[in-house]
Amino acid sequence: MKKLKGILSIFIVMIMALSVQIPVFAAEQMIAPKVTFSNFSVDKTTIKPGDIFTFTVTASSTRGQYIDDASFKFSGGDAFSVYKGSDTEYVSSFGSSVTVSKTFICNNETTAGSHPISVSCNFSYSGHEVNGDGSAEANYSVMTSSGSTTTGNTPVLVMSYEKFAEDIKAGDKFNFDFYITNKSTAYDVRNVNVKINGGDAFTIVSSGDTIYKSGIGKNQTAELSKKLLCNKSASSGYHPISLSVTYEYVKAGAAEQGTAEATFTVKTAAKKHDSSVSLTPRLVVGSFNYGNKSIRGGKKFTLNFTIKNNSKRIKAKNVIIKLSGGDVFVVADGTDTISVNNINPNSTVTVSKKFNCLNTAQSGVHPITASISYEYIEGGQKQSGTDDLTMSVPVVQPDKVMFTSIDLADKTINTGEETDCAFSIVNTGKTVLNNGSIKVVDESGTELNSSYIGTIEAGAQYSSNYNLPITMNEAGDYKLTLVFEYENDNADKKRIKQTFKVHVEDYTDPFPTDPADTSDDKSDSDSSSSKTKVIIGVVAGVVGAAVIVAVVVKKKKKHNKKGKVDFNEEI
């Protein structure tokens, strides 16, 4: 009986436990997740106009629920502009948390003080009992100090646009007003061509997709505008508008070429109850990555990207993705084409392809284009569609610079005397070396002399003409170091060193004076006079002897005329 009561007790406890846990589980599934932001940070302690910095933030999901299709949009307001690329980062999914970042440039007109950076997130979620969309937003204050923009050796063009007070509605025409600021304080730019790409959501209304501007002065801003149409097929959400800029500037009397790119995200709203809005599938790049760093010339990398079908109802079938890397990237393995059987409505597929970055690639941002063709069924009929998508990949070429010779005008240096140091530097890389300077230091790091070099073009050599004089004040053997400092194409400050030996000797007079020769004593004068008299007497004696010999020889000649010469005759 006691055994039966024990079993019944255990059974009752289990039922009670289940009755408690099941509602809790269901309640957890019923609660929609929220996204919160924390761990805001910037990677520089001091930020002044012209500085480039990275802003980082952590997004967390409440209760650890999974978040899908998270789109993080960053804004630096009037103080900061997104530096290179889009203002939006896409994360396909995350659980408890994810860390995202964006690189900004501090605008020239930014005053010292506190300025906000905002980050917003639009996301979707799904669960056993509930699914839907959500959003979150947060602001962070960044401190700046006053300062002037560094001159630099190339112009930097920064773009921004006029924010819209309301969402752009599908089917509406609107003016896209934007600005281009020349951050350089040294170079004017000319022949500025701006190409506008509205992607799948926006179409250029008139006069082509390019705007021409004759020039933008140093530290000046140009205001430009283009009329666009928000396509009726555009779904509600964020859509990109990209700007690609080419320009010229004069450097050292020669015309140079420059490029700049920027992408802005514009929020749209689809018109409700509009039968003219097409349900045609629209395929877009949801996100892409190529690793954590810029691609080096001559290296292989893997491009991972997602293709999303924005249609809410129609499936995309027989999807063919053809990739092209232009003159910079080539497919590394097999074909340049990827096939996908189906992409369901409002769904995403992930694909990848390996590329080689060519050795000849120039530093900068270069596109990889995905040309997509697909089929779908609409109204019982088979239809076909195409989309062209572009992904921008940054390329950086390694610096290759070295000393080829170091020479001194004098092999042996005398203390206190100046001697010239000659050297040659060769740039064997594919990047320009800017703001080059040279200095010579001793073993303690003390600078003995320095000189400004300027720019060394790719493949060029700089040879000094004994324009780095040095002076050593103490005798001995020394190790000196030449230090060459420069900036590469990414404005990174670099240096190379080369050590060489010198031998220093105390100065020695090559024509020393005998102290005995400089005496003023009278005895020395008398001695000199006596020596002179002796020399005169010796000379007189030699002359007398010569006369006697001459007389004797003459008498012998006369005697020989009368008879034989007696070689035994005494003289």
KANOR-V920834 format. One record per run of one state. SS is the DSSP state (hx for helix, st for strand, lp for the rest). FROM is the first residue (numbers start at 1). TO is the last residue. Records with the same first field share a line. If there is no record, write none. Layout:
SS->FROM-TO / FROM-TO
//
This chain:
lp->1-1 / 31-34 / 43-47 / 49-51 / 65-66 / 76-79 / 83-85 / 87-87 / 95-96 / 107-112 / 127-130 / 146-156 / 162-167 / 170-172 / 183-188 / 198-201 / 205-209 / 217-220 / 231-236 / 252-253 / 270-282 / 290-294 / 297-299 / 310-315 / 326-328 / 332-336 / 344-347 / 358-363 / 379-380 / 397-400 / 409-411 / 415-417 / 428-432 / 442-446 / 457-460 / 464-467 / 472-475 / 488-492 / 506-514 / 519-521 / 561-571
hx->2-30 / 62-64 / 515-518 / 522-560
st->35-42 / 48-48 / 52-61 / 67-75 / 80-82 / 86-86 / 88-94 / 97-106 / 113-126 / 131-145 / 157-161 / 168-169 / 173-182 / 189-197 / 202-204 / 210-216 / 221-230 / 237-251 / 254-269 / 283-289 / 295-296 / 300-309 / 316-325 / 329-331 / 337-343 / 348-357 / 364-378 / 381-396 / 401-408 / 412-414 / 418-427 / 433-441 / 447-456 / 461-463 / 468-471 / 476-487 / 493-505
//
